[in-house]
Amino acid sequence: MNGANGSIKISGSGSAGGGIYEEVKISGSGKITGDIECGEFSISGSGKAEGNVKASEFRTSGSSRVVGNLEAEEIKISGSSHIEGNVKCESIKVSGSGNFDKDIDGEEVEISGSAKIGGNLHGESVRISGGITINGDCEAEEFTAKGGFEIDGLLNADTIEIYVGGYCTAKEIGGENIQVRELGSAGIWNKIISLFTIHGAGLKADVIEGDEIYLEYTTAKIVRGKNITIGRGCNIDNVEYKEELLINEDGRVKNQVKIS
């Protein structure tokens, strides 16, 4: 990096000031006291950055905290990380525990551990196989979930694939193609979850709206679309469809109307 000041390596207990560096590595208990820009920022111990972090790659397998914003091409969190500012990246993978106070904006977002997002999540591709809580909206081109999620606002994506393996909820869901199915042979597992959690396994939303919609194990007030299939385990108050409505197995619909 042009103007870089070499590298920072903290393997015991120590601190360093901000600036521009080639590399920052913390394997003990370290602290960066100002804004920092570097090629690689890695933490395998306990690290804290008290300013903004801009890096090509940000990796943490220990315990990390960034007080400011985090901007990186690639972010990998396999330990525990708390980011207080906004996150902007090309890709982010969380296989540990991530706590994000504000927004995440990334092209590829993959959550296989657990994550809490205080703001909005925006990504071209969002894949969830662990658990995630989003206080705002989630917007993507492709959204795939195999596990549980809680979205307080809107879930909006061109393609939405949800494989129910726990409790999933969003206030509103919108997309072109929406598929909600049981996660493989998770029927017995979903029943066990229902026995030991406050919420039963399945998807819950106020409104689901799209062109092509297939639903299983879904509870909703309104489902609106062109072609709609209501499958097993569904409990829908109102369905509004333009072309075709199919109700399979034990799917329940209280009111249905064909709209022009």
The 8 nearest C-alpha neighbors of each residue, nearest first, counted from 0:
[[1, 3, 21, 2, 38, 20, 37, 19],
 [2, 0, 3, 19, 21, 4, 20, 37],
 [1, 3, 0, 4, 19, 20, 5, 21],
 [4, 2, 20, 19, 0, 1, 21, 5],
 [3, 5, 20, 19, 2, 6, 21, 18],
 [6, 4, 20, 21, 3, 22, 7, 19],
 [7, 5, 22, 21, 20, 23, 8, 4],
 [6, 8, 23, 24, 22, 9, 5, 20],
 [9, 7, 24, 25, 23, 10, 6, 26],
 [8, 10, 25, 11, 29, 26, 27, 24],
 [11, 9, 27, 26, 25, 8, 12, 28],
 [12, 10, 27, 9, 28, 13, 26, 29],
 [11, 13, 28, 29, 27, 10, 9, 14],
 [14, 12, 29, 9, 11, 30, 28, 15],
 [15, 13, 30, 29, 31, 16, 32, 12],
 [14, 16, 31, 32, 30, 17, 13, 7],
 [17, 15, 32, 31, 33, 18, 14, 34],
 [16, 18, 33, 35, 34, 32, 31, 15],
 [17, 19, 35, 36, 34, 20, 16, 33],
 [20, 18, 36, 3, 37, 35, 4, 2],
 [21, 19, 3, 37, 4, 5, 6, 22],
 [20, 22, 37, 38, 5, 6, 3, 0],
 [21, 23, 6, 39, 38, 20, 37, 40],
 [22, 24, 7, 40, 6, 8, 39, 41],
 [25, 23, 8, 41, 40, 42, 7, 9],
 [24, 26, 9, 42, 27, 8, 29, 10],
 [27, 25, 44, 10, 43, 42, 9, 24],
 [28, 26, 10, 11, 44, 25, 12, 45],
 [27, 29, 12, 45, 46, 11, 44, 13],
 [30, 28, 46, 13, 14, 12, 25, 9],
 [29, 31, 14, 47, 46, 48, 32, 15],
 [30, 32, 48, 15, 16, 14, 33, 49],
 [31, 33, 16, 49, 17, 30, 15, 48],
 [34, 32, 17, 50, 16, 49, 31, 35],
 [35, 33, 50, 51, 17, 52, 18, 36],
 [34, 36, 17, 18, 52, 19, 33, 51],
 [37, 35, 53, 19, 54, 52, 20, 18],
 [38, 36, 20, 54, 21, 22, 39, 19],
 [37, 39, 55, 54, 21, 22, 56, 40],
 [40, 38, 56, 22, 37, 55, 54, 57],
 [39, 41, 23, 57, 24, 22, 56, 58],
 [42, 40, 58, 24, 59, 57, 25, 23],
 [41, 43, 59, 25, 44, 26, 24, 61],
 [42, 44, 61, 26, 60, 59, 25, 41],
 [45, 43, 26, 27, 61, 42, 28, 62],
 [44, 46, 62, 28, 63, 61, 27, 29],
 [47, 45, 63, 29, 30, 28, 42, 25],
 [46, 48, 64, 30, 63, 65, 31, 49],
 [47, 49, 31, 65, 50, 30, 66, 64],
 [48, 50, 66, 32, 33, 31, 65, 47],
 [51, 49, 34, 33, 67, 48, 66, 52],
 [50, 52, 67, 34, 68, 69, 35, 53],
 [51, 53, 69, 35, 36, 34, 68, 70],
 [54, 52, 36, 70, 71, 69, 35, 37],
 [55, 53, 71, 37, 38, 56, 36, 39],
 [54, 56, 38, 72, 71, 39, 73, 57],
 [55, 57, 73, 39, 54, 71, 72, 74],
 [58, 56, 74, 40, 41, 39, 73, 54],
 [59, 57, 41, 75, 74, 76, 40, 42],
 [58, 60, 42, 76, 61, 41, 43, 78],
 [61, 59, 78, 77, 43, 76, 42, 58],
 [62, 60, 43, 78, 44, 59, 45, 42],
 [61, 63, 45, 79, 80, 78, 44, 46],
 [64, 62, 80, 46, 47, 45, 81, 79],
 [63, 65, 47, 81, 80, 82, 48, 66],
 [64, 66, 48, 82, 67, 47, 83, 49],
 [65, 67, 49, 83, 50, 48, 64, 82],
 [68, 66, 51, 84, 50, 65, 83, 69],
 [67, 69, 84, 51, 85, 86, 52, 70],
 [68, 70, 86, 52, 53, 51, 85, 87],
 [71, 69, 53, 87, 88, 86, 52, 54],
 [72, 70, 54, 88, 55, 73, 56, 53],
 [71, 73, 89, 88, 55, 56, 90, 74],
 [72, 74, 56, 90, 71, 91, 89, 88],
 [73, 75, 91, 57, 58, 56, 90, 92],
 [76, 74, 58, 92, 91, 93, 57, 77],
 [77, 75, 93, 59, 78, 95, 58, 94],
 [78, 76, 95, 60, 94, 93, 59, 75],
 [79, 77, 60, 61, 95, 76, 62, 59],
 [78, 80, 96, 62, 97, 95, 61, 63],
 [79, 81, 63, 97, 64, 62, 98, 96],
 [80, 82, 98, 64, 99, 97, 63, 83],
 [83, 81, 65, 99, 84, 64, 98, 100],
 [82, 84, 100, 66, 67, 99, 65, 81],
 [85, 83, 68, 67, 101, 82, 100, 66],
 [84, 86, 68, 102, 101, 103, 69, 87],
 [85, 87, 103, 69, 70, 68, 104, 102],
 [88, 86, 70, 104, 105, 103, 69, 71],
 [89, 87, 105, 71, 72, 90, 70, 73],
 [88, 90, 72, 106, 105, 73, 107, 91],
 [91, 89, 107, 73, 88, 106, 105, 108],
 [90, 92, 74, 108, 75, 73, 109, 107],
 [93, 91, 109, 75, 110, 108, 76, 74],
 [94, 92, 76, 110, 95, 112, 111, 75],
 [95, 93, 112, 77, 111, 76, 110, 92],
 [94, 96, 77, 78, 112, 93, 76, 79],
 [95, 97, 79, 113, 114, 112, 78, 80],
 [96, 98, 114, 80, 79, 81, 113, 99],
 [97, 99, 81, 115, 114, 80, 82, 116],
 [100, 98, 116, 82, 101, 81, 115, 83],
 [99, 101, 117, 83, 116, 82, 84, 98],
 [100, 102, 118, 117, 85, 99, 84, 116],
 [103, 101, 118, 119, 85, 120, 86, 104],
 [104, 102, 86, 120, 87, 85, 121, 105],
 [105, 103, 121, 87, 122, 86, 120, 88],
 [106, 104, 88, 122, 89, 107, 90, 87],
 [105, 107, 122, 123, 89, 90, 124, 108],
 [108, 106, 90, 124, 105, 122, 123, 125],
 [109, 107, 125, 91, 90, 124, 92, 126],
 [108, 110, 92, 126, 127, 125, 91, 93],
 [111, 109, 127, 93, 112, 92, 129, 128],
 [110, 112, 129, 128, 94, 127, 93, 109],
 [113, 111, 94, 129, 95, 110, 93, 96],
 [114, 112, 130, 96, 131, 129, 97, 95],
 [115, 113, 97, 131, 98, 96, 132, 116],
 [114, 116, 132, 98, 131, 99, 133, 97],
 [117, 115, 99, 133, 118, 100, 132, 134],
 [116, 118, 100, 101, 134, 99, 133, 115],
 [119, 117, 101, 102, 135, 116, 134, 100],
 [118, 120, 135, 102, 136, 137, 103, 121],
 [119, 121, 137, 103, 102, 104, 136, 138],
 [122, 120, 104, 138, 139, 137, 103, 105],
 [123, 121, 106, 105, 139, 124, 104, 107],
 [122, 124, 106, 140, 139, 107, 141, 125],
 [123, 125, 141, 107, 122, 140, 139, 108],
 [126, 124, 108, 142, 109, 122, 141, 107],
 [127, 125, 109, 143, 144, 142, 108, 110],
 [128, 126, 144, 110, 129, 109, 111, 145],
 [127, 129, 145, 111, 146, 144, 110, 126],
 [130, 128, 111, 112, 146, 127, 113, 110],
 [129, 131, 113, 147, 148, 146, 112, 114],
 [130, 132, 114, 148, 113, 115, 149, 133],
 [131, 133, 149, 115, 148, 150, 116, 114],
 [134, 132, 116, 150, 135, 115, 117, 149],
 [133, 135, 117, 151, 118, 150, 116, 132],
 [136, 134, 119, 118, 152, 133, 151, 150],
 [137, 135, 152, 153, 119, 154, 120, 138],
 [136, 138, 120, 154, 121, 119, 153, 155],
 [139, 137, 155, 121, 156, 154, 120, 136],
 [140, 138, 156, 122, 123, 141, 121, 124],
 [139, 141, 156, 123, 157, 124, 158, 142],
 [142, 140, 124, 158, 139, 156, 157, 159],
 [143, 141, 125, 159, 126, 124, 139, 160],
 [144, 142, 160, 126, 161, 159, 127, 125],
 [145, 143, 127, 161, 126, 128, 146, 162],
 [146, 144, 128, 162, 127, 164, 163, 161],
 [145, 147, 164, 128, 129, 165, 144, 163],
 [146, 148, 165, 167, 130, 166, 164, 129],
 [149, 147, 167, 131, 130, 132, 168, 150],
 [148, 150, 132, 168, 167, 169, 133, 131],
 [151, 149, 169, 133, 152, 132, 168, 134],
 [150, 152, 134, 135, 169, 170, 133, 149],
 [153, 151, 136, 135, 170, 150, 169, 171],
 [152, 154, 136, 171, 170, 172, 155, 137],
 [155, 153, 172, 137, 138, 136, 171, 173],
 [154, 156, 173, 138, 174, 172, 153, 137],
 [157, 155, 139, 140, 174, 158, 141, 138],
 [156, 158, 174, 140, 175, 141, 176, 159],
 [159, 157, 141, 176, 156, 175, 174, 177],
 [158, 160, 177, 142, 143, 156, 178, 141],
 [161, 159, 143, 178, 179, 177, 142, 144],
 [162, 160, 179, 144, 143, 163, 178, 180],
 [163, 161, 182, 145, 180, 181, 179, 144],
 [162, 164, 181, 182, 165, 201, 161, 180],
 [163, 165, 146, 182, 189, 145, 162, 185],
 [166, 164, 200, 147, 146, 163, 201, 189],
 [165, 167, 200, 147, 201, 199, 202, 198],
 [168, 166, 202, 148, 147, 149, 201, 203],
 [167, 169, 203, 149, 202, 204, 150, 148],
 [170, 168, 150, 204, 171, 151, 149, 152],
 [169, 171, 204, 152, 205, 151, 153, 150],
 [172, 170, 206, 153, 169, 205, 204, 207],
 [173, 171, 207, 154, 155, 153, 206, 208],
 [172, 174, 155, 208, 209, 207, 154, 156],
 [175, 173, 157, 209, 156, 176, 155, 158],
 [174, 176, 209, 210, 157, 158, 211, 177],
 [175, 177, 211, 158, 174, 210, 212, 159],
 [178, 176, 159, 212, 158, 160, 211, 174],
 [179, 177, 160, 213, 212, 159, 214, 161],
 [180, 178, 161, 214, 215, 162, 160, 213],
 [181, 179, 162, 215, 163, 182, 161, 214],
 [180, 182, 163, 162, 183, 185, 215, 164],
 [181, 183, 162, 163, 185, 164, 184, 180],
 [184, 182, 185, 181, 162, 186, 180, 164],
 [183, 185, 186, 182, 181, 187, 188, 189],
 [184, 186, 188, 182, 183, 187, 189, 164],
 [187, 185, 189, 188, 184, 190, 181, 182],
 [188, 186, 190, 189, 185, 191, 184, 192],
 [187, 189, 185, 191, 190, 186, 192, 164],
 [190, 188, 192, 186, 200, 191, 187, 185],
 [189, 191, 193, 187, 188, 192, 186, 194],
 [190, 192, 188, 194, 193, 189, 187, 195],
 [193, 191, 189, 195, 190, 194, 196, 188],
 [194, 192, 199, 190, 191, 196, 200, 195],
 [195, 193, 191, 192, 196, 190, 199, 197],
 [194, 196, 192, 193, 191, 197, 199, 198],
 [197, 195, 198, 193, 192, 194, 199, 200],
 [196, 198, 199, 195, 193, 194, 192, 166],
 [199, 197, 196, 166, 193, 200, 192, 201],
 [200, 198, 193, 166, 201, 196, 197, 192],
 [199, 201, 166, 165, 189, 193, 192, 198],
 [200, 202, 216, 166, 163, 217, 167, 165],
 [203, 201, 167, 217, 168, 218, 216, 166],
 [202, 204, 168, 218, 217, 219, 167, 169],
 [205, 203, 219, 170, 169, 206, 168, 171],
 [204, 206, 220, 219, 170, 171, 221, 207],
 [207, 205, 171, 221, 204, 222, 220, 172],
 [208, 206, 172, 222, 173, 171, 223, 221],
 [209, 207, 223, 173, 224, 222, 172, 206],
 [210, 208, 174, 175, 224, 173, 211, 176],
 [209, 211, 225, 224, 175, 176, 226, 212],
 [210, 212, 176, 226, 209, 225, 227, 177],
 [213, 211, 227, 177, 178, 176, 228, 226],
 [214, 212, 228, 178, 227, 179, 177, 229],
 [215, 213, 179, 229, 230, 178, 228, 217],
 [214, 216, 230, 180, 231, 217, 179, 233],
 [217, 215, 232, 233, 201, 231, 202, 214],
 [218, 216, 233, 202, 215, 201, 203, 214],
 [217, 219, 203, 234, 235, 233, 202, 204],
 [220, 218, 204, 235, 205, 221, 203, 206],
 [219, 221, 236, 205, 235, 237, 206, 222],
 [222, 220, 237, 206, 219, 238, 236, 207],
 [223, 221, 207, 238, 208, 206, 239, 237],
 [222, 224, 239, 208, 240, 238, 207, 221],
 [225, 223, 210, 209, 240, 208, 226, 227],
 [224, 226, 241, 210, 240, 242, 211, 227],
 [227, 225, 243, 211, 242, 224, 244, 212],
 [228, 226, 212, 244, 213, 211, 243, 224],
 [227, 229, 245, 213, 244, 246, 230, 212],
 [230, 228, 246, 214, 250, 247, 245, 213],
 [231, 229, 215, 247, 250, 214, 246, 233],
 [232, 230, 250, 249, 215, 248, 233, 216],
 [231, 233, 216, 250, 215, 249, 230, 217],
 [234, 232, 217, 250, 216, 231, 215, 218],
 [233, 235, 218, 251, 252, 217, 250, 219],
 [236, 234, 252, 219, 218, 237, 220, 251],
 [235, 237, 220, 253, 252, 254, 221, 219],
 [238, 236, 254, 221, 255, 235, 220, 253],
 [237, 239, 255, 222, 223, 221, 254, 256],
 [238, 240, 223, 256, 257, 255, 222, 258],
 [241, 239, 257, 224, 225, 223, 258, 242],
 [240, 242, 225, 258, 257, 259, 224, 243],
 [243, 241, 225, 226, 240, 244, 257, 258],
 [244, 242, 226, 227, 240, 241, 245, 225],
 [243, 245, 227, 228, 226, 240, 246, 242],
 [246, 244, 228, 229, 247, 227, 243, 230],
 [247, 245, 229, 228, 250, 230, 244, 248],
 [246, 248, 230, 250, 229, 245, 249, 231],
 [247, 249, 231, 250, 230, 246, 232, 229],
 [250, 248, 231, 251, 232, 247, 230, 233],
 [251, 249, 233, 231, 230, 232, 248, 229],
 [252, 250, 234, 233, 235, 249, 253, 246],
 [251, 253, 235, 254, 236, 234, 237, 250],
 [254, 252, 236, 237, 235, 251, 255, 234],
 [255, 253, 237, 252, 236, 238, 256, 235],
 [256, 254, 238, 237, 239, 253, 252, 257],
 [257, 255, 239, 258, 238, 240, 254, 237],
 [256, 258, 240, 241, 239, 259, 255, 242],
 [259, 257, 241, 240, 256, 239, 242, 225],
 [258, 241, 257, 240, 242, 239, 225, 256]]
